[in-house]
Structures are given as structure tokens and as C-alpha cells.
């Protein structure tokens, strides 16, 4: 499964990406990035470890989740809904789910306004 992290510039997408994956990715320069950051995280499941001796498979495949830090929803100076790069749009089409990151850690943050935008 591929989950794409999206949000407004400076919302904390790269921080969430790092927390979920443990991969330190350099944040984009105010939403500008050529390629998304990608990391695969193995999902531990004790039930699988108990089933392996019972069924004795030739190969054991653990579940994994691929997180993709897609970058900012809009480029600086663009109006809401405008300014999506072709590479950003292509990357959003290739993921199974989108996770919207809304920042609420700065003193002037307004998560409700950001969510509506």
C-alpha cells in the first residue's frame, strides 16, 4: 500500500514522514521539490510469525506500507486550487491513499482555515 502525505507549505509533512518511517528527509524549500521522498516500512505482525510454523511456507512475506512525502499542495504565490505541477499531480495519482497533514504547532496556525483551503 502506498500512502501519500500532502498539505500546505510548512504544515509538517516532512516531519510526519520522518516520524512514520525513521528516514530523515530534507524538507522542501517552501513546497518546491522535484521528486517526492519515498520510504517503505515493514508492518510487524506477531500472528504471521505464529502461522509460519503451522503452514511451513516456502517464503514469508511481511506486510509493508510505502509512505510518499509528495510535497506542498500549492506553489508559493499560487491561488488555492492552482499551481499544481505535473509531477505532483502524477504522484498523487500513483498512491492508494492520501493523508492530509494540517499544521497546528505555530502560534498563528489556524488548522480550520488550512483544512478549508
N, C-alpha and C positions, 0 to 999 in steps of 0.2 A: 504494500500500500504506500502511496506517495501523498504526503500532506504538504501543501504549500502555505508558507507563512506570508501574509500580506498585511499592509497597514499604511497609515500616513507616514511621511518622513518623520524621523526621530520618535517613533512610537515604541521602540524597544524590540523590533523584530529580530535583530541580530543577537540581542541579549537572551531572548526566549530560545532562539536557535541553539545558542551555546548551552543554556541550561538543560535543554532536552537531549542534546547529542554529546556534550562534553567536548565538542570541536570548537576551537577558538577561531572565529572567522572575523576578519577585519570588517567593520561596518562600512556601508557605502558612504560616499561623500554626499550627504544630504540627498539620498534617494537615487543617486546615479551609480549604476553598476552595469557592467557589460554582461556578466554571466552570474547566474544565481549560485549561492552556496548550497552544496548537497552533502548530506551525511546519512548513513544507514545505521540504524540502531537495532540490535537484536533484542527481541522481546523474550525474557526468561519465562519459562512455564514449567513448574515442577510436575505437572500432570504428564507432560511429554516424557520426562525422564523416567516416570513410573511405567509408562506404556512400552517403552523401548524393550525392556527385558521380556515383556509378555509376548510381543509380536515379532521380535528379532528381525527388524527390517534391515535391508542391505545398506540403507543410508538414512540418516536422521536429518531432517531439515527443520530448523527453528524458524519461527515467525520473525519477521523483521518489518520495521517501518522506515521509510525513507523520508526525511524531512528536507524541504527545499525552502531556503530563505530567498524569496522571489524579489524582494526589494520594495520600494515605495509604490503606493497606488498611483501617485501622480508625480510629475516632474516639477521642480520649483518654478513658480510663475505661471503654471497652467491653471486654468479654471477647473473646478470639480467636474469629473467625468471626461476631461480632456487630457492630452499629453501622455497617453499610454504608448510606450514604444512597441514596435512589432515583436521584439524578442520577449518583452514582458507578457504580452498577450499570448504568444505561442507557449510560453512556460506555464501560464495558468491553464491552458487547455490540456496540458500533459499530466496534470496531477489529478488524483482521485478525490481529494477534498481540499478546501481552503480554510485556513484558520486565520481569522482577523485579529490582529494584535492592536489593542487600543491602549494608549499610554495614559497613566493616571498618577504619575510619580512626580511631576514638576509642579511647582506652586500655582502656575497659571494654566494647568491642564483642565480641560473640560471634556471628559470622556463621552458625555451625551452628545455634544456638538460634533466631536470627531466621528462618532458612530453614525450620526445622521449624514455627515458629509460623505 
